[in-house]
Amino acid sequence: MVAHQYKLYGMSVSTCTQKVVFALKAKNLNFEFININVLKREQKLPEHIARHPFGKIPVLEDETGFMIFESLAIVRYLDAEYPTIGTKLVPTDPKKAAVVDQWTYQSSFNFYPHIQGVIVETAIKPVAKLPTDEAKLAASRALLEPTLDIYERHFATRTFFANDEFSLADVAHLPYFNVINRTQPDLIKTRPNVAAWFKRSTEMDTWKAVMEWVQAAPKSH
Ligand SMILES: N[C@@H](CCC(=O)N[C@@H](CS)C(=O)NCC(=O)O)C(=O)O
């Protein structure tokens, strides 16, 4: 049996976990998946707090015991460790890398806080068997739509977020769009350029491998 190169602590339905799985698949790395059930608050147990001081998932651990949390930091790290394997997610050219970072970092402020509300109401609450709060969903959608409109204008002339090449910036967005494509598809369908980016990205073999992994991974619910 091939030894696992990495341990991934996460949950298959977690969008942040899926970003890390994307990098592991893109770099052809084998890993042991350790299911941390956030619905049972396993992320707050002392053994997990020892891995992640904020008690969140995902966390990646290598064979030496080196651990790292924050999904995008993990993806960036794996890309730097294996620069010649698979898709290069952060270019070596400083200007190109800066454009990738620009579109990645902005997602934490202009995109993630708003889409998270939509995901909680339409995907997480149903899994936790809690009712969707329609007022909160409407408020999150209203906050998200201006960012999606900016993305729609961006993709009128570009194929991917940065440098017309698939990158970390696309990985940062893709799992969230994948959820809203299922739960609130009008947010994508009404924006044809965003829809074209989503199609282009989800047609990649690595994304298909992530979705196959999600299907096969242990379920927490
Ligand atoms: N910015 C962090 C977000 C981590 C995060 O919020 N993870 C969620 C799951 S996607 C979580 O652990 N939720 C449970 C909690 O906050 O207690 C990352 O990208 O890793």
The ligand as a Gaussian input file, in Angstrom:
#p B3LYP/6-31G(d) Opt

LIG

0 1
 N      -11.078000      31.101000       5.973000
 C      -11.128000      29.734000       6.462000
 C      -12.569000      29.390000       6.787000
 C      -12.669000      28.141000       7.633000
 C      -14.121000      27.835000       7.970000
 O      -14.897000      28.753000       8.335000
 N      -14.476000      26.564000       7.856000
 C      -15.816000      26.148000       8.155000
 C      -16.225000      24.996000       7.251000
 S      -16.221000      25.443000       5.513000
 C      -15.875000      25.692000       9.603000
 O      -14.936000      25.115000      10.104000
 N      -17.029000      25.944000      10.229000
 C      -17.252000      25.533000      11.583000
 C      -16.961000      26.605000      12.587000
 O      -16.699000      27.758000      12.211000
 O      -17.017000      26.286000      13.776000
 C      -10.536000      28.785000       5.412000
 O      -10.596000      29.131000       4.225000
 O      -10.011000      27.724000       5.763000

